[in-house]
Amino acid sequence: MRLLSYNIRSLRDDRRALVRVIRACAVDVVCVQESPRYLFPGGQARWLAGAVGMRVLAGGGRVAAGPMVLGRPGVEVVAVRDRLLPKRRGLHARGFATAVLRVDGGGPVTVTSCHLSLDAEERLEQFALLPGQARPGEAAVVAGDFNEHPDGPGWQRLAAGYRDAHPAAPWGGTFTSVPENPYQRIDAVFVTPDVTVEACGVPQDLPSADLVAATDHLPVLAVLRMPQE
């Protein structure tokens, strides 16, 4: 499975550049963060999915509150487990978009897209909830904008049970923010130990003008092999 994780900043930037970036990555699944939430969110989600030749599999509405999972034709949806998270007063609503998928007849995998809080205490609570999106024994992928660096407590907590895919099989670039001058890694893909990581990182063969124009994050591309049933 080829999977892309990408914060699209509510489609506020160059939409044509964004579509070109996603299409050029030729993936099966896209974990989107910051899909539009307030102005016709469902319609905008469907527009993006159609523009990149995909369909909305999870999220794209008020429950997930921004994250979304897109898939190419042929990706089978077994179940959807979107979740709206508890919210602290004065902070943004956050949620998880989760779909249980089969890609090209392979074993099922639970894919979660997330965009975690800027508040450190709330973010740590959200990290703790992520493994619960998969049932015991399920192969799982968690991808998103974690708003934390790899040495942070939440990141380390998730990495205790899930593998951070980029250091497991480094490929491409490491830093995801900001496109003009990447200096930090706050976006990542995590997998359960039964998922094989063949490569993961920021694509470096895409036009830099499109990457800068599309949004304020760089995408993370992972090539994964699922366990067979």
C-alpha positions in Angstrom: 0.0 0.0 0.0 1.3 3.4 -1.0 0.0 6.0 1.6 0.4 9.7 1.7 -0.1 11.9 4.8 -0.7 15.6 4.0 -1.9 18.7 5.9 -3.7 20.8 3.2 -4.5 23.9 5.3 -8.2 23.9 4.5 -7.6 24.3 0.8 -6.6 27.9 1.4 -3.6 27.9 -0.9 -3.0 26.9 -4.6 -5.5 24.1 -5.2 -4.1 23.2 -8.6 -0.6 22.8 -7.1 -2.0 20.6 -4.3 -3.8 18.3 -6.8 -0.7 18.0 -8.9 1.4 17.0 -5.8 -1.1 14.3 -4.7 -1.5 12.9 -8.2 2.2 12.8 -8.7 2.7 10.6 -5.7 0.5 7.9 -7.2 -0.8 6.5 -3.9 -3.6 4.2 -2.9 -4.6 6.1 0.2 -4.3 9.7 1.4 -4.5 10.7 5.0 -5.6 14.3 4.9 -5.3 16.8 7.8 -7.1 20.2 7.9 -9.7 19.5 5.3 -12.2 22.4 5.3 -14.5 22.2 8.4 -16.8 25.2 8.2 -17.9 26.1 4.7 -19.6 23.2 2.9 -17.1 20.7 4.3 -18.7 17.7 2.6 -18.7 19.3 -0.8 -15.1 20.5 -0.5 -14.0 17.1 0.6 -15.7 15.5 -2.4 -14.2 18.1 -4.7 -10.7 17.3 -3.6 -11.4 13.5 -3.8 -12.7 13.9 -7.3 -9.9 16.2 -8.4 -7.2 13.6 -7.4 -9.2 10.6 -8.8 -10.3 9.2 -5.4 -13.3 9.1 -3.1 -13.8 10.0 0.6 -13.5 6.8 2.7 -13.6 8.4 6.2 -13.8 11.9 7.7 -14.6 14.9 5.6 -17.3 16.1 8.0 -18.0 17.4 11.5 -17.3 14.2 13.5 -13.6 13.9 12.5 -13.2 17.7 12.6 -10.6 18.1 9.9 -8.9 14.8 9.2 -10.0 12.7 6.3 -9.1 9.4 4.5 -9.2 9.3 0.7 -8.8 6.1 -1.4 -8.4 5.3 -5.1 -11.0 3.1 -6.9 -10.7 -0.5 -5.8 -9.8 0.2 -2.2 -12.5 -1.6 -0.1 -13.9 0.0 3.0 -14.7 -2.6 5.7 -15.7 -0.2 8.5 -15.5 3.5 9.4 -14.6 4.6 13.0 -14.6 8.4 12.9 -14.3 9.9 16.4 -14.8 13.4 17.8 -12.4 13.9 20.7 -13.0 15.5 24.1 -12.3 19.3 23.9 -10.8 21.7 26.4 -12.5 25.0 26.7 -11.2 27.6 24.3 -9.4 25.1 22.1 -10.3 23.8 18.6 -12.4 20.7 18.2 -10.3 17.7 17.1 -11.1 14.3 15.8 -9.8 11.1 14.2 -10.8 9.9 10.7 -10.5 6.1 10.7 -11.3 3.5 8.0 -10.7 -0.3 8.0 -9.5 -1.0 4.5 -8.5 -3.8 2.1 -6.1 -2.8 -0.7 -5.8 -5.1 -3.7 -7.2 -8.1 -1.8 -4.7 -7.8 1.0 -5.5 -8.3 4.7 -7.5 -5.6 6.4 -5.7 -2.6 7.9 -7.0 0.2 10.1 -5.9 3.6 8.8 -6.3 6.7 11.0 -5.7 10.3 10.0 -5.1 12.8 12.8 -4.2 16.4 13.5 -3.3 16.8 17.2 -3.7 19.8 19.5 -1.3 22.7 19.8 -1.8 22.5 23.6 0.8 20.1 25.2 -1.5 18.6 27.8 -4.4 18.0 25.5 -2.1 16.7 22.8 -0.7 14.1 25.2 -4.2 12.9 26.0 -4.9 12.6 22.2 -1.8 10.6 21.6 -3.0 8.2 24.3 -6.3 7.7 22.4 -4.8 6.9 19.0 -4.1 3.2 19.5 -7.7 2.6 20.5 -8.8 3.3 16.9 -7.7 -0.2 16.0 -9.1 -3.3 17.6 -6.7 -5.8 19.4 -4.8 -7.8 16.8 -5.6 -5.5 13.8 -2.8 -4.2 11.6 -2.9 -0.4 11.8 -1.5 2.8 10.4 -1.6 6.2 12.1 -0.7 9.2 10.0 -0.9 12.8 10.6 0.2 16.2 11.8 1.2 15.6 15.4 2.2 19.2 16.2 5.1 17.6 18.2 8.7 16.7 17.6 10.0 13.1 17.8 11.5 13.7 21.2 8.2 14.9 22.7 6.4 12.8 25.3 3.4 12.0 23.2 5.4 11.0 20.2 7.6 8.7 22.4 4.5 7.2 23.9 3.0 6.3 20.6 6.4 5.0 19.4 6.5 2.6 22.3 3.8 0.5 20.6 3.9 1.6 17.0 6.9 2.0 14.7 7.8 5.4 13.4 8.0 4.6 9.7 10.6 7.1 8.5 13.5 6.0 10.7 12.4 2.4 10.2 13.0 2.7 6.4 14.4 6.2 5.6 13.7 7.5 2.1 13.5 11.1 0.7 13.5 14.0 3.1 13.0 14.1 6.8 11.6 17.5 7.7 8.0 18.4 6.9 7.6 22.0 7.9 7.8 24.6 6.4 8.0 23.9 2.6 10.2 27.0 1.9 12.8 26.0 4.5 12.1 22.6 6.1 13.5 22.5 9.6 11.3 20.3 11.8 9.5 17.0 11.6 6.0 17.2 13.0 4.2 15.0 10.4 4.7 11.3 10.4 3.4 7.8 9.7 3.3 5.1 12.4 2.5 1.4 11.9 1.9 -1.6 14.1 4.8 -4.1 14.3 3.1 -6.5 11.8 3.2 -3.9 9.0 6.4 -3.9 7.0 7.8 -0.5 6.1 9.5 -0.5 2.7 10.2 3.2 2.5 9.0 6.4 4.2 9.8 10.1 3.9 9.2 13.4 2.1 9.2 13.0 -1.7 12.1 15.0 -3.1 11.5 14.5 -6.9 8.4 16.8 -7.0 8.4 20.4 -8.4 9.5 22.6 -5.5 7.2 25.4 -6.8 4.2 23.1 -6.3 5.2 22.0 -2.9 5.6 25.6 -1.7 2.4 26.8 -3.3 0.1 23.9 -2.3 0.1 24.2 1.5 2.3 25.0 4.6 3.4 21.4 5.1 5.3 18.9 3.0 3.7 15.5 2.4 5.0 12.2 3.8 4.9 9.2 1.5 5.0 5.6 2.9 5.3 2.3 1.1 3.9 -0.4 3.3 3.3 -4.1 3.1 0.3 -5.5 5.1 0.3 -8.9 6.8 -1.8 -11.5 4.9 -4.8 -13.1 6.7 
